[in-house]
Amino acid sequence: MSLNFEKSRWKRVRLGEVVRRSRTQVDPLSSGVERYVAGGHIDSEGMTIERWGHVDDGQMGSTFRYVFRPGQVLFVSARPYLRKVGVPSFAGVVADKTYVLDAIPENGLLHQFLPLVLSSEAFVEYATAEATGSMNPRLLWGPMQRYEFGLPPLDEQERLADLLWAVERHRTALATVAEQVSSAAETRFRNLLGGEWPSVAVPYLVKAGPTNGKSSPANDEGRGVPTLSISAIRDGRVLGGASVKYIDVPPSEVQAFVIEDDDFLVVRGNGNKNSTGKGGLVKGGLPEGCIYPDLLIRLRFDRAKILPEFAAEQWNASSAHSALIQKAKSTNGIWKINGKDIKSHTLITPPLGAQRKILSEMQVFGRASRAIDDDVSRLVDTYTALCRLIFEGNA
């Protein structure tokens, strides 16, 4: 792939020379501000911000005072390796760890090029290395301003930004289609469950669990026992890949936590309340001997009572999930559920034949969703490859 640009025309700049940080503060509860954006509202894969919280929802922390306008760039300085950068189309407030940024065109940086710089691999590597703090590392504004990179001429920035933002617009269009498919599937599933079938508490539907996992510090050498991060729980499945980590523990000490096919893993805690309590079904694709961490809770459904696939489909449906997260409690900005909450949770349990029939009808939605996910993955890969070509060697 070639973009036909000549990097000899690019000039070396520091980020602080071409970007300014807005620090305007208000009291959101008395100033008429309606929305706030937390880290959980910003996706790592995209460049636009489509989610937010309402100021009066009771979940906003006291540091959400920094005003942003539509089109400004928001960068989450905490855990910069998560690549939380985005551009909102609405106004609101953010907390102190999210920087509100504007490019300075008169100093040579187009505003639409700024989020591309902040999502580049070179910047993420720099930000991760310069972040301070062990539990929740943060890139402070001083080191961030000192980041150096190669800046193309304005006409080159415009051309490259147009290309990458076209990829992003395609991704967001697919995300909209995915939401429509998900909404249609949700409606159909709810209608199919409209029969006079009993709601049964989880303890009567499982062979084992709920059981918390085992956590231990991870290493970067692939040494020891494979385990998962909570990012493995996605779209009702448990996925391996980059979500697999390794911990230094003897396999004999964690045998009780080894994952098997049809295990159902539930997110125990998350900064995003809507992600708390979501579950994923294991269907292969994990390393041999892989265990699950304490961040997840395992259930093993009894196939004689409820099919694991049917339980997973219902668990993540909005009606069942909303009932579960009503039990969630917030501690230091993290929403949590526990085994007791899960034991009191109920699932509608039709006869096994009816479960199979419902699952068969829902397969068409599943195939459509997987096709869209595949397209999105290819777009993300394309975006990443383009960014690598543009920014490689410019840090």
Long-range contacts (C-beta under 8 A, 24 or more apart in sequence): 1-385, 1-386, 1-389, 2-389, 3-160, 3-163, 3-386, 3-389, 3-390, 5-152, 5-156, 5-160, 5-390, 7-150, 7-152, 7-393, 7-394, 9-152, 9-153, 9-156, 10-150, 10-151, 10-152, 10-153, 10-156, 10-394, 11-108, 11-150, 11-151, 12-148, 12-149, 12-150, 12-151, 13-107, 13-108, 13-109, 13-148, 13-149, 13-151, 14-145, 14-146, 14-147, 14-148, 15-117, 15-144, 15-145, 15-146, 15-147, 15-148, 15-149, 16-144, 16-145, 16-146, 17-104, 17-107, 18-103, 18-104, 18-107, 18-108, 18-109, 18-151, 19-101, 19-102, 19-103, 19-104, 19-109, 19-114, 19-145, 20-101, 20-102, 20-104, 21-99, 21-100, 21-101, 21-141, 22-66, 22-67, 22-68, 22-72, 22-100, 22-101, 22-102, 23-66, 23-100, 24-66, 24-67, 24-100, 25-65, 25-66, 25-67, 26-65, 26-67, 26-93, 27-65, 28-55, 28-60, 28-64, 28-65, 28-93, 29-55, 29-56, 33-67, 33-91, 33-92, 33-93, 34-92, 35-90, 35-91, 35-92, 35-93, 36-60, 36-64, 36-92, 36-93, 36-94, 37-68, 37-74, 37-88, 37-92, 37-93, 37-94, 37-98, 38-64, 38-94, 38-95, 38-271, 38-272, 39-76, 39-78, 39-82, 39-84, 39-97, 39-98, 39-271, 40-270, 40-271, 40-272, 40-275, 41-272, 42-74, 42-76, 42-84, 42-85, 42-86, 43-84, 43-86, 44-82, 44-83, 44-84, 45-171, 45-376, 45-380, 46-86, 46-168, 46-171, 46-172, 46-175, 47-85, 47-86, 47-87, 47-115, 47-116, 47-119, 47-165, 47-168, 48-86, 48-87, 48-88, 48-89, 48-168, 48-172, 49-74, 49-86, 49-87, 49-88, 49-89, 50-172, 50-175, 52-88, 52-90, 52-92, 55-92, 55-93, 59-273, 59-330, 61-95, 61-333, 63-95, 63-96, 63-97, 64-93, 64-94, 64-95, 65-93, 65-95, 65-96, 66-93, 66-94, 66-95, 66-96, 66-98, 66-100, 67-91, 67-92, 67-93, 67-100, 68-92, 68-93, 68-94, 68-100, 71-111, 72-100, 72-101, 72-102, 73-100, 73-101, 73-102, 73-103, 73-111, 73-114, 73-115, 73-118, 74-98, 74-99, 74-100, 74-101, 75-99, 75-101, 75-118, 77-131, 77-138, 77-139, 77-140, 77-141, 77-144, 78-136, 78-137, 78-138, 79-131, 79-136, 79-137, 79-138, 80-124, 80-127, 80-128, 80-131, 80-137, 80-138, 80-139, 81-124, 81-127, 81-128, 83-119, 83-124, 85-115, 85-118, 85-119, 86-115, 87-115, 97-138, 99-141, 99-144, 105-154, 108-151, 108-154, 109-151, 109-157, 110-154, 110-157, 110-158, 110-161, 112-157, 112-158, 112-161, 112-165, 113-152, 113-157, 113-158, 113-160, 113-161, 116-160, 116-161, 116-164, 116-387, 116-390, 117-149, 117-391, 119-387, 120-149, 120-387, 120-390, 120-391, 120-394, 121-384, 121-387, 121-388, 121-391, 121-392, 122-149, 122-391, 122-392, 122-394, 122-395, 123-147, 123-149, 123-391, 123-395, 125-395, 126-395, 147-395, 148-395, 149-391, 149-394, 149-395, 150-391, 150-393, 150-394, 160-390, 163-386, 164-383, 164-386, 164-387, 167-379, 167-382, 167-383, 167-386, 168-383, 170-379, 171-376, 171-379, 171-380, 171-383, 174-372, 174-375, 174-376, 174-379, 175-376, 177-372, 178-369, 178-372, 178-373, 178-376, 181-365, 181-368, 181-369, 181-372, 182-365, 182-369, 184-365, 185-362, 185-365, 185-366, 185-369, 186-317, 186-318, 188-361, 188-362, 188-365, 189-313, 189-314, 189-317, 189-358, 189-362, 190-317, 190-319, 192-358, 192-361, 192-362, 193-314, 193-348, 193-350, 193-358, 195-350, 195-354, 197-348, 197-349, 197-350, 197-351, 197-354, 198-348, 198-349, 199-346, 199-347, 199-348, 199-349, 200-305, 200-306, 200-346, 200-347, 200-348, 200-349, 201-343, 201-344, 201-345, 201-346, 202-299, 202-342, 202-343, 202-344, 202-345, 202-346, 202-347, 203-343, 204-305, 205-301, 205-302, 205-305, 205-306, 205-311, 205-347, 205-349, 206-299, 206-300, 206-301, 206-302, 207-300, 207-301, 207-302, 208-298, 208-299, 208-300, 209-297, 209-298, 209-299, 209-300, 209-342, 210-266, 210-297, 210-298, 210-299, 210-339, 210-342, 210-343, 211-297, 211-298, 211-339, 212-268, 212-294, 212-296, 212-297, 212-298, 212-339, 213-257, 213-291, 213-292, 213-293, 213-294, 213-295, 213-296, 213-297, 213-298, 214-249, 214-254, 214-256, 214-257, 214-291, 214-292, 214-293, 214-294, 215-247, 215-293, 215-294, 215-295, 216-247, 216-248, 216-249, 217-247, 217-248, 218-245, 218-246, 218-247, 219-246, 219-247, 219-248, 221-246, 222-246, 223-248, 224-248, 224-249, 225-249, 225-251, 225-254, 225-289, 225-290, 225-291, 226-286, 226-287, 226-289, 226-290, 226-291, 227-290, 227-291, 227-292, 227-293, 228-259, 228-265, 228-286, 228-290, 228-291, 228-292, 228-293, 228-296, 229-293, 229-295, 230-267, 230-270, 230-275, 230-293, 230-295, 230-296, 232-265, 232-280, 233-265, 233-266, 233-267, 233-278, 233-279, 233-280, 233-296, 234-280, 235-280, 235-369, 235-373, 236-279, 236-280, 236-281, 236-312, 236-313, 236-315, 236-316, 237-280, 237-281, 237-283, 238-263, 238-265, 238-280, 238-281, 238-282, 238-283, 238-285, 238-286, 239-280, 239-285, 240-285, 240-286, 240-287, 240-290, 244-286, 244-287, 244-290, 251-289, 254-291, 257-291, 257-292, 257-298, 258-289, 258-290, 258-291, 259-286, 259-290, 259-291, 259-292, 259-298, 260-300, 262-300, 262-301, 262-303, 262-308, 263-292, 263-298, 263-299, 263-300, 264-298, 264-299, 264-300, 264-301, 264-308, 264-311, 264-312, 264-315, 265-292, 265-296, 265-297, 265-298, 265-299, 266-296, 266-297, 266-298, 266-299, 266-315, 266-337, 266-342, 267-295, 267-296, 268-294, 268-295, 268-296, 268-297, 268-336, 268-337, 268-338, 269-295, 269-334, 269-335, 269-336, 269-337, 270-334, 270-335, 271-333, 271-334, 271-335, 272-335, 273-325, 273-328, 273-330, 273-335, 274-325, 276-325, 276-328, 276-335, 276-336, 276-337, 277-321, 277-324, 277-325, 277-328, 277-337, 278-316, 278-321, 279-312, 279-315, 279-316, 280-312, 281-308, 281-309, 281-312, 297-337, 297-339, 297-342, 299-342, 305-349, 306-347, 306-349, 306-355, 307-352, 307-355, 307-356, 307-359, 309-359, 310-355, 310-358, 310-359, 311-347, 313-358, 313-359, 313-362, 314-347, 314-348, 315-347, 320-345, 320-347
